[in-house]
Amino acid sequence: MGRLQLGRKYTPQENADIVAFLKTLTGEQPQILLPLLPPSADSTKRPAPFD
């Protein structure tokens, strides 16, 4: 991410420090619930850019 998104190169020691930090994080991942959408049909109105 640092190289691709920020254009920065990290040293092997910096990479190890980042990994060590990430391994200290605890807790449960938040649960992401996606809404249930009604089924679409050929008669379903489409958004304007997709007409």
PDB file with SEQRES, HELIX, SHEET and CRYST1 records, atoms N, CA, C and O in Angstrom:
SEQRES   1 A   51  MET GLY ARG LEU GLN LEU GLY ARG LYS TYR THR PRO GLN          
SEQRES   2 A   51  GLU ASN ALA ASP ILE VAL ALA PHE LEU LYS THR LEU THR          
SEQRES   3 A   51  GLY GLU GLN PRO GLN ILE LEU LEU PRO LEU LEU PRO PRO          
SEQRES   4 A   51  SER ALA ASP SER THR LYS ARG PRO ALA PRO PHE ASP              
HELIX    1 AA1 GLY A    2  LEU A    6  1                                   5    
HELIX    2 AA2 PRO A   12  THR A   24  1                                  13    
HELIX    3 AA3 ALA A   48  PHE A   50  5                                   3    
CRYST1    1.000    1.000    1.000  90.00  90.00  90.00 P 1           1          
ATOM      1  N   MET A   1       0.828  -1.180   0.000  1.00  0.00           N  
ATOM      2  CA  MET A   1       0.000   0.000   0.000  1.00  0.00           C  
ATOM      3  C   MET A   1       0.875   1.247   0.000  1.00  0.00           C  
ATOM      4  O   MET A   1       0.610   2.196  -0.738  1.00  0.00           O  
ATOM      5  N   GLY A   2       1.914   1.245   0.824  1.00  0.00           N  
ATOM      6  CA  GLY A   2       2.776   2.419   0.877  1.00  0.00           C  
ATOM      7  C   GLY A   2       3.432   2.702  -0.462  1.00  0.00           C  
ATOM      8  O   GLY A   2       3.542   3.855  -0.879  1.00  0.00           O  
ATOM      9  N   ARG A   3       3.864   1.651  -1.130  1.00  0.00           N  
ATOM     10  CA  ARG A   3       4.527   1.834  -2.418  1.00  0.00           C  
ATOM     11  C   ARG A   3       3.535   2.191  -3.508  1.00  0.00           C  
ATOM     12  O   ARG A   3       3.774   3.114  -4.287  1.00  0.00           O  
ATOM     13  N   LEU A   4       2.427   1.471  -3.570  1.00  0.00           N  
ATOM     14  CA  LEU A   4       1.473   1.681  -4.660  1.00  0.00           C  
ATOM     15  C   LEU A   4       0.643   2.943  -4.494  1.00  0.00           C  
ATOM     16  O   LEU A   4       0.395   3.653  -5.469  1.00  0.00           O  
ATOM     17  N   GLN A   5       0.209   3.233  -3.266  1.00  0.00           N  
ATOM     18  CA  GLN A   5      -0.675   4.372  -3.065  1.00  0.00           C  
ATOM     19  C   GLN A   5       0.051   5.646  -2.663  1.00  0.00           C  
ATOM     20  O   GLN A   5      -0.403   6.748  -2.971  1.00  0.00           O  
ATOM     21  N   LEU A   6       1.181   5.496  -1.974  1.00  0.00           N  
ATOM     22  CA  LEU A   6       1.893   6.673  -1.492  1.00  0.00           C  
ATOM     23  C   LEU A   6       3.201   6.924  -2.228  1.00  0.00           C  
ATOM     24  O   LEU A   6       3.815   7.979  -2.072  1.00  0.00           O  
ATOM     25  N   GLY A   7       3.628   5.943  -3.039  1.00  0.00           N  
ATOM     26  CA  GLY A   7       4.884   6.095  -3.769  1.00  0.00           C  
ATOM     27  C   GLY A   7       6.108   6.070  -2.865  1.00  0.00           C  
ATOM     28  O   GLY A   7       7.136   6.665  -3.188  1.00  0.00           O  
ATOM     29  N   ARG A   8       5.997   5.378  -1.725  1.00  0.00           N  
ATOM     30  CA  ARG A   8       7.101   5.335  -0.769  1.00  0.00           C  
ATOM     31  C   ARG A   8       7.645   3.926  -0.656  1.00  0.00           C  
ATOM     32  O   ARG A   8       6.883   2.960  -0.623  1.00  0.00           O  
ATOM     33  N   LYS A   9       8.961   3.806  -0.597  1.00  0.00           N  
ATOM     34  CA  LYS A   9       9.593   2.511  -0.373  1.00  0.00           C  
ATOM     35  C   LYS A   9       9.952   2.399   1.104  1.00  0.00           C  
ATOM     36  O   LYS A   9      10.469   3.344   1.701  1.00  0.00           O  
ATOM     37  N   TYR A  10       9.673   1.242   1.683  1.00  0.00           N  
ATOM     38  CA  TYR A  10       9.978   1.000   3.084  1.00  0.00           C  
ATOM     39  C   TYR A  10      11.159   0.051   3.196  1.00  0.00           C  
ATOM     40  O   TYR A  10      11.326  -0.854   2.378  1.00  0.00           O  
ATOM     41  N   THR A  11      11.964   0.268   4.206  1.00  0.00           N  
ATOM     42  CA  THR A  11      13.100  -0.626   4.448  1.00  0.00           C  
ATOM     43  C   THR A  11      12.583  -1.922   5.045  1.00  0.00           C  
ATOM     44  O   THR A  11      11.461  -1.964   5.549  1.00  0.00           O  
ATOM     45  N   PRO A  12      13.378  -2.977   4.997  1.00  0.00           N  
ATOM     46  CA  PRO A  12      12.951  -4.224   5.644  1.00  0.00           C  
ATOM     47  C   PRO A  12      12.638  -4.019   7.135  1.00  0.00           C  
ATOM     48  O   PRO A  12      11.719  -4.647   7.660  1.00  0.00           O  
ATOM     49  N   GLN A  13      13.388  -3.151   7.816  1.00  0.00           N  
ATOM     50  CA  GLN A  13      13.123  -2.897   9.230  1.00  0.00           C  
ATOM     51  C   GLN A  13      11.785  -2.180   9.416  1.00  0.00           C  
ATOM     52  O   GLN A  13      11.040  -2.497  10.343  1.00  0.00           O  
ATOM     53  N   GLU A  14      11.476  -1.221   8.546  1.00  0.00           N  
ATOM     54  CA  GLU A  14      10.184  -0.539   8.631  1.00  0.00           C  
ATOM     55  C   GLU A  14       9.041  -1.518   8.389  1.00  0.00           C  
ATOM     56  O   GLU A  14       8.019  -1.463   9.074  1.00  0.00           O  
ATOM     57  N   ASN A  15       9.209  -2.416   7.416  1.00  0.00           N  
ATOM     58  CA  ASN A  15       8.185  -3.441   7.160  1.00  0.00           C  
ATOM     59  C   ASN A  15       7.992  -4.313   8.391  1.00  0.00           C  
ATOM     60  O   ASN A  15       6.860  -4.606   8.774  1.00  0.00           O  
ATOM     61  N   ALA A  16       9.092  -4.729   9.012  1.00  0.00           N  
ATOM     62  CA  ALA A  16       9.003  -5.571  10.207  1.00  0.00           C  
ATOM     63  C   ALA A  16       8.316  -4.819  11.337  1.00  0.00           C  
ATOM     64  O   ALA A  16       7.525  -5.405  12.077  1.00  0.00           O  
ATOM     65  N   ASP A  17       8.607  -3.527  11.481  1.00  0.00           N  
ATOM     66  CA  ASP A  17       7.961  -2.731  12.527  1.00  0.00           C  
ATOM     67  C   ASP A  17       6.458  -2.618  12.291  1.00  0.00           C  
ATOM     68  O   ASP A  17       5.670  -2.707  13.233  1.00  0.00           O  
ATOM     69  N   ILE A  18       6.067  -2.424  11.056  1.00  0.00           N  
ATOM     70  CA  ILE A  18       4.640  -2.328  10.725  1.00  0.00           C  
ATOM     71  C   ILE A  18       3.939  -3.649  11.018  1.00  0.00           C  
ATOM     72  O   ILE A  18       2.857  -3.663  11.604  1.00  0.00           O  
ATOM     73  N   VAL A  19       4.553  -4.755  10.611  1.00  0.00           N  
ATOM     74  CA  VAL A  19       3.965  -6.076  10.866  1.00  0.00           C  
ATOM     75  C   VAL A  19       3.860  -6.329  12.363  1.00  0.00           C  
ATOM     76  O   VAL A  19       2.841  -6.836  12.833  1.00  0.00           O  
ATOM     77  N   ALA A  20       4.903  -5.981  13.122  1.00  0.00           N  
ATOM     78  CA  ALA A  20       4.869  -6.171  14.581  1.00  0.00           C  
ATOM     79  C   ALA A  20       3.735  -5.358  15.199  1.00  0.00           C  
ATOM     80  O   ALA A  20       3.036  -5.844  16.087  1.00  0.00           O  
ATOM     81  N   PHE A  21       3.552  -4.130  14.736  1.00  0.00           N  
ATOM     82  CA  PHE A  21       2.460  -3.308  15.253  1.00  0.00           C  
ATOM     83  C   PHE A  21       1.110  -3.933  14.929  1.00  0.00           C  
ATOM     84  O   PHE A  21       0.249  -4.034  15.802  1.00  0.00           O  
ATOM     85  N   LEU A  22       0.920  -4.350  13.694  1.00  0.00           N  
ATOM     86  CA  LEU A  22      -0.374  -4.915  13.299  1.00  0.00           C  
ATOM     87  C   LEU A  22      -0.701  -6.172  14.101  1.00  0.00           C  
ATOM     88  O   LEU A  22      -1.869  -6.442  14.380  1.00  0.00           O  
ATOM     89  N   LYS A  23       0.315  -6.936  14.470  1.00  0.00           N  
ATOM     90  CA  LYS A  23       0.074  -8.153  15.250  1.00  0.00           C  
ATOM     91  C   LYS A  23      -0.330  -7.852  16.684  1.00  0.00           C  
ATOM     92  O   LYS A  23      -0.828  -8.738  17.378  1.00  0.00           O  
ATOM     93  N   THR A  24      -0.125  -6.615  17.147  1.00  0.00           N  
ATOM     94  CA  THR A  24      -0.540  -6.264  18.507  1.00  0.00           C  
ATOM     95  C   THR A  24      -2.019  -5.903  18.585  1.00  0.00           C  
ATOM     96  O   THR A  24      -2.588  -5.861  19.675  1.00  0.00           O  
ATOM     97  N   LEU A  25      -2.644  -5.643  17.445  1.00  0.00           N  
ATOM     98  CA  LEU A  25      -4.046  -5.248  17.435  1.00  0.00           C  
ATOM     99  C   LEU A  25      -4.920  -6.439  17.785  1.00  0.00           C  
ATOM    100  O   LEU A  25      -4.732  -7.538  17.264  1.00  0.00           O  
ATOM    101  N   THR A  26      -5.863  -6.211  18.661  1.00  0.00           N  
ATOM    102  CA  THR A  26      -6.755  -7.287  19.083  1.00  0.00           C  
ATOM    103  C   THR A  26      -8.198  -6.840  18.917  1.00  0.00           C  
ATOM    104  O   THR A  26      -8.473  -5.688  18.583  1.00  0.00           O  
ATOM    105  N   GLY A  27      -9.090  -7.746  19.149  1.00  0.00           N  
ATOM    106  CA  GLY A  27     -10.509  -7.440  19.056  1.00  0.00           C  
ATOM    107  C   GLY A  27     -11.132  -8.198  17.906  1.00  0.00           C  
ATOM    108  O   GLY A  27     -10.457  -8.847  17.108  1.00  0.00           O  
ATOM    109  N   GLU A  28     -12.425  -8.091  17.854  1.00  0.00           N  
ATOM    110  CA  GLU A  28     -13.153  -8.781  16.789  1.00  0.00           C  
ATOM    111  C   GLU A  28     -13.383  -7.838  15.629  1.00  0.00           C  
ATOM    112  O   GLU A  28     -13.583  -6.637  15.811  1.00  0.00           O  
ATOM    113  N   GLN A  29     -13.350  -8.400  14.439  1.00  0.00           N  
ATOM    114  CA  GLN A  29     -13.646  -7.627  13.240  1.00  0.00           C  
ATOM    115  C   GLN A  29     -15.101  -7.181  13.296  1.00  0.00           C  
ATOM    116  O   GLN A  29     -15.965  -7.963  13.693  1.00  0.00           O  
ATOM    117  N   PRO A  30     -15.390  -5.947  12.908  1.00  0.00           N  
ATOM    118  CA  PRO A  30     -16.795  -5.537  12.862  1.00  0.00           C  
ATOM    119  C   PRO A  30     -17.543  -6.339  11.799  1.00  0.00           C  
ATOM    120  O   PRO A  30     -17.006  -6.640  10.733  1.00  0.00           O  
ATOM    121  N   GLN A  31     -18.765  -6.669  12.106  1.00  0.00           N  
ATOM    122  CA  GLN A  31     -19.582  -7.416  11.161  1.00  0.00           C  
ATOM    123  C   GLN A  31     -20.279  -6.432  10.234  1.00  0.00           C  
ATOM    124  O   GLN A  31     -20.925  -5.487  10.686  1.00  0.00           O  
ATOM    125  N   ILE A  32     -20.147  -6.660   8.952  1.00  0.00           N  
ATOM    126  CA  ILE A  32     -20.771  -5.790   7.960  1.00  0.00           C  
ATOM    127  C   ILE A  32     -21.990  -6.510   7.397  1.00  0.00           C  
ATOM    128  O   ILE A  32     -21.870  -7.574   6.790  1.00  0.00           O  
ATOM    129  N   LEU A  33     -23.142  -5.931   7.603  1.00  0.00           N  
ATOM    130  CA  LEU A  33     -24.377  -6.520   7.087  1.00  0.00           C  
ATOM    131  C   LEU A  33     -24.835  -5.736   5.869  1.00  0.00           C  
ATOM    132  O   LEU A  33     -25.068  -4.530   5.951  1.00  0.00           O  
ATOM    133  N   LEU A  34     -24.961  -6.411   4.757  1.00  0.00           N  
ATOM    134  CA  LEU A  34     -25.437  -5.775   3.535  1.00  0.00           C  
ATOM    135  C   LEU A  34     -26.955  -5.841   3.497  1.00  0.00           C  
ATOM    136  O   LEU A  34     -27.538  -6.833   3.934  1.00  0.00           O  
ATOM    137  N   PRO A  35     -27.598  -4.813   2.986  1.00  0.00           N  
ATOM    138  CA  PRO A  35     -29.062  -4.843   2.937  1.00  0.00           C  
ATOM    139  C   PRO A  35     -29.555  -5.873   1.919  1.00  0.00           C  
ATOM    140  O   PRO A  35     -28.899  -6.137   0.911  1.00  0.00           O  
ATOM    141  N   LEU A  36     -30.705  -6.437   2.201  1.00  0.00           N  
ATOM    142  CA  LEU A  36     -31.337  -7.352   1.256  1.00  0.00           C  
ATOM    143  C   LEU A  36     -32.195  -6.520   0.309  1.00  0.00           C  
ATOM    144  O   LEU A  36     -33.128  -5.844   0.740  1.00  0.00           O  
ATOM    145  N   LEU A  37     -31.883  -6.572  -0.954  1.00  0.00           N  
ATOM    146  CA  LEU A  37     -32.613  -5.791  -1.946  1.00  0.00           C  
ATOM    147  C   LEU A  37     -33.663  -6.647  -2.621  1.00  0.00           C  
ATOM    148  O   LEU A  37     -33.483  -7.858  -2.751  1.00  0.00           O  
ATOM    149  N   PRO A  38     -34.751  -6.042  -3.051  1.00  0.00           N  
ATOM    150  CA  PRO A  38     -35.767  -6.828  -3.759  1.00  0.00           C  
ATOM    151  C   PRO A  38     -35.204  -7.281  -5.103  1.00  0.00           C  
ATOM    152  O   PRO A  38     -34.326  -6.625  -5.662  1.00  0.00           O  
ATOM    153  N   PRO A  39     -35.705  -8.394  -5.618  1.00  0.00           N  
ATOM    154  CA  PRO A  39     -35.209  -8.869  -6.908  1.00  0.00           C  
ATOM    155  C   PRO A  39     -35.558  -7.906  -8.041  1.00  0.00           C  
ATOM    156  O   PRO A  39     -36.577  -7.217  -7.996  1.00  0.00           O  
ATOM    157  N   SER A  40     -34.708  -7.872  -9.039  1.00  0.00           N  
ATOM    158  CA  SER A  40     -34.957  -7.038 -10.221  1.00  0.00           C  
ATOM    159  C   SER A  40     -35.650  -7.862 -11.290  1.00  0.00           C  
ATOM    160  O   SER A  40     -35.537  -9.088 -11.327  1.00  0.00           O  
ATOM    161  N   ALA A  41     -36.364  -7.172 -12.152  1.00  0.00           N  
ATOM    162  CA  ALA A  41     -37.023  -7.812 -13.290  1.00  0.00           C  
ATOM    163  C   ALA A  41     -36.814  -6.922 -14.508  1.00  0.00           C  
ATOM    164  O   ALA A  41     -36.271  -5.824 -14.391  1.00  0.00           O  
ATOM    165  N   ASP A  42     -37.241  -7.391 -15.669  1.00  0.00           N  
ATOM    166  CA  ASP A  42     -37.097  -6.582 -16.887  1.00  0.00           C  
ATOM    167  C   ASP A  42     -37.854  -5.260 -16.770  1.00  0.00           C  
ATOM    168  O   ASP A  42     -37.493  -4.274 -17.412  1.00  0.00           O  
ATOM    169  N   SER A  43     -38.904  -5.241 -15.949  1.00  0.00           N  
ATOM    170  CA  SER A  43     -39.712  -4.015 -15.804  1.00  0.00           C  
ATOM    171  C   SER A  43     -39.161  -3.070 -14.732  1.00  0.00           C  
ATOM    172  O   SER A  43     -39.705  -1.984 -14.528  1.00  0.00           O  
ATOM    173  N   THR A  44     -38.094  -3.470 -14.052  1.00  0.00           N  
ATOM    174  CA  THR A  44     -37.506  -2.620 -13.007  1.00  0.00           C  
ATOM    175  C   THR A  44     -36.908  -1.369 -13.645  1.00  0.00           C  
ATOM    176  O   THR A  44     -36.136  -1.451 -14.601  1.00  0.00           O  
ATOM    177  N   LYS A  45     -37.275  -0.218 -13.105  1.00  0.00           N  
ATOM    178  CA  LYS A  45     -36.760   1.036 -13.640  1.00  0.00           C  
ATOM    179  C   LYS A  45     -35.250   1.096 -13.425  1.00  0.00           C  
ATOM    180  O   LYS A  45     -34.759   0.770 -12.344  1.00  0.00           O  
ATOM    181  N   ARG A  46     -34.520   1.511 -14.454  1.00  0.00           N  
ATOM    182  CA  ARG A  46     -33.058   1.596 -14.402  1.00  0.00           C  
ATOM    183  C   ARG A  46     -32.637   3.027 -14.137  1.00  0.00           C  
ATOM    184  O   ARG A  46     -33.354   3.955 -14.512  1.00  0.00           O  
ATOM    185  N   PRO A  47     -31.485   3.233 -13.494  1.00  0.00           N  
ATOM    186  CA  PRO A  47     -30.970   4.598 -13.320  1.00  0.00           C  
ATOM    187  C   PRO A  47     -30.733   5.265 -14.676  1.00  0.00           C  
ATOM    188  O   PRO A  47     -30.469   4.579 -15.663  1.00  0.00           O  
ATOM    189  N   ALA A  48     -30.824   6.574 -14.731  1.00  0.00           N  
ATOM    190  CA  ALA A  48     -30.727   7.319 -15.982  1.00  0.00           C  
ATOM    191  C   ALA A  48     -29.466   7.007 -16.797  1.00  0.00           C  
ATOM    192  O   ALA A  48     -29.579   6.834 -18.011  1.00  0.00           O  
ATOM    193  N   PRO A  49     -28.276   6.928 -16.199  1.00  0.00           N  
ATOM    194  CA  PRO A  49     -27.099   6.667 -17.049  1.00  0.00           C  
ATOM    195  C   PRO A  49     -27.107   5.264 -17.679  1.00  0.00           C  
ATOM    196  O   PRO A  49     -26.347   5.006 -18.613  1.00  0.00           O  
ATOM    197  N   PHE A  50     -27.957   4.360 -17.179  1.00  0.00           N  
ATOM    198  CA  PHE A  50     -27.962   2.992 -17.672  1.00  0.00           C  
ATOM    199  C   PHE A  50     -29.163   2.666 -18.537  1.00  0.00           C  
ATOM    200  O   PHE A  50     -29.387   1.500 -18.860  1.00  0.00           O  
ATOM    201  N   ASP A  51     -29.942   3.668 -18.919  1.00  0.00           N  
ATOM    202  CA  ASP A  51     -31.121   3.422 -19.767  1.00  0.00           C  
ATOM    203  C   ASP A  51     -30.724   2.898 -21.118  1.00  0.00           C  
ATOM    204  O   ASP A  51     -31.585   2.638 -21.957  1.00  0.00           O  
TER     205      ASP A  51                                                      
END                                                                             
